[in-house]
């Protein structure tokens, strides 16, 4: 920042003090200047890591949409929501539309459920925030959600049957890094009719996409 205390208004000093307490800036007592703290560099590293995740997934998302005709997406867990990092629009008349950067309740999406299945420590936070009924098929009971997550962990994929939007369905699978940690999810979404007729084929393609992206992230099955 290169700013001295004399050059900062009294109103801004408390803000800098707060940033210093949280590691975003540090104060040099000799030069009396504020510079960026370690927390900023940590955040930058996360952005770079996330960019690497997107780049690893992008060609696989393109392939996944080509072979299924459905919208494919790359998703991470943020708090009680999922965050869409990248999207490849589907090719069918009835398709799932979402923009990168959008969020959705984790319990109401296939990608969110698959990540919760591999991060059970996050489930109490989701339950505490409330399992609001989004459609007639939304899971709104804590016991029902935990039962569903155990089944997802066993099957290796999650299925959404109109739990967020009545006419849409989805399939998602976890993505693992070099340490075996579930860091994201990949999935497809589209018309419930297609997912009824072609569910097993879609599950097979999503599992293949999961394996390919995870391998790019350094995971060894």
N, C-alpha and C positions, 0 to 999 in steps of 0.2 A: 504493500500500500504506500509505503514511503511517506506517511503523514505523521507529523509531530503533534503532541498533545496541544501545543499552542495553536496549531492550525485547525483544530477540531472544535466545533461548538460544544458547549456544556451539554446540550441536548443529545449529542451523538456519543459522548463518552460512555454513558451507561450501556448503550448498544454494543460498543466495542468490548466493554468489560464482560458482557454476557457471551459474546462470541469467543472471547479468550477463555472463559470458563469451560466452554464446550469444545475447545480445541480447534476452532475454525480460524483463529488468528493467534499470534503470539506477540508479546510486547518485549522489546529489547530495552532493558533498563539503562544501558549505556547510551545508545543512540536515541532512545526514547521514541523509537519508530515501531509501527505495527506492520507485521508481515503475515503472509498466509501460514496457517498452522497445518499440522499433520492431518487433521480431519478433512481438509480440502483435498489433499493428495489421495486420501483413502477413497473419497467420493469419486475422484477422477479415475482411480483404478477400477472402481466398480463399473463406471461407464464404459471404459475400454473393454472390460470383461464381458459386459452385456453386448457390446458391439461385436465381439468375437463370436458370441452365441448366435446372434442374428445372422452373421456371415456364414457360419457353419450350417445353419438351418435353411437358409434361403433356397439353394438349389433343390433341396429335398422337398421343401414345401411346393415348389413349382412342379416337381415330379408327382407329388401326392395329389395335387389338384388335377393334373393331366390324367392320371390313371383312374381317379374316382369321379371327376366332374364336380366335386364338392369344394366349398371354401375350406382352405387349410389355414392353420394358425399356429403361432409360437407364443406361449403364455408363461408368465411367471407369477408366483404368489407374492402379494404385497398386502400385509395386514390380513384382513378378512376377505379381501377381494383378489380377483385375478387381474393382471395387467397384460393387455395384448401388445406384444412387442413387434410382431410382423404378421401380415395377412396376405394370402394369395386368393383373390376372388374366384368363386366357383363359376362353372360354365352353364349351369342349368337355369331355367326360367324362375323357379322358386329356390332362392339361395339365401344364405346367411350373410348379412352385411354388418361389418364392424370395422372401425378405423383403428390403426395402430395408436396406442396411447389410451384407448378406452378401457374402462374397468367394468367388472360385473361381480356379483356376489359369488364367492368360491363354491358355496354349497349348491348353487343352482346351475353349475356348468360341469361338463365332463372333465375339462382340463383342471378346474378347481378341485373337483373330487379326487382326481388321480393324484394331485399334489398333496392334498390333505391325507390321503391314504399312506403316503410315504413321509408325512410330517405330522404324526398324531399329536405331537405336543402343541400344534396350532389349533386343534379342534375345540378345546375349551373356550378359546377366544372367539371363535366363530359362533359357537352356541350362545355364549354370553351376549354377543352383539345382536342375536335374534335370528331365528330361522323363519323369515316371513314367507307366506305363501304367495308365490309369483304366478302359478298356474295350478290347476287341479292335481297335477302329478308332482308338484314340488315336495321334497322331503322336508318336513317341518318338525319332526320329533328327534331329539338328541339320540335316543337309543336306536332309532331307525337309521339315522345318519351314520352312526358308528358301525352298525351292522353292514350297511352298504359299503363303507370304506374297507372293512375287513374282506369283503368279497372282491372288491377291486384289487386289493393287494394280492389276493390269491390268484385272480384271473390275469393280472398284469395290464388290464385296460379298464377304462371307465366308459359307461354308456349313459347318455342323457336322453330321456324319452319325453320331450316336451316339458321339462321341468322349469325352464326359464321362459320359453316362448312355445305356445301350444302346438304349433305346426312344424316345429323344427326338432331335429335330433342330432346327436353328436357322438363321436367316439374319440377318446384321447388315451395317450400312453405317456409314461414318464421319460424324462431325459436325465441321464446320469453323467457326472463328470469323472475325471481321472481318479477321484477319491471314492467313487461309488455313491456320491450324494445326489439325490434328486434335486436338480437345479431349475428345472422347467418342465413343460409338457408340450407335446405336439398333438394336434387333433384335426378332425374334419367335422363340418357341420352342414346340414342341409335338410331337405324335406324328409319328414318322418316316414313317408311312404317308401322312399328309396332305401332308408335305413332298415325298414322292415324286410324288404325283398333282398337286399344285398349286404346285410349286416356282417355275415361271416367273412365275406370278401373284403369289406371295409376294415374290419378288425385286423385282418392279415396285412393289409397295406399300411395301416397305422403302426403296427408292430415293427414292420420293416423300416419305416421312416424313423421310428424311435431308435432302433438298433444302429442305423446309419449315422444319425446325428450324434448319438452318444459316443460312437467310435471316433468321430471327428473331435469330440471333446476330451478324448483320451481314455474313455471307459473301456475296460476289457471284461467281456461277459464271462 
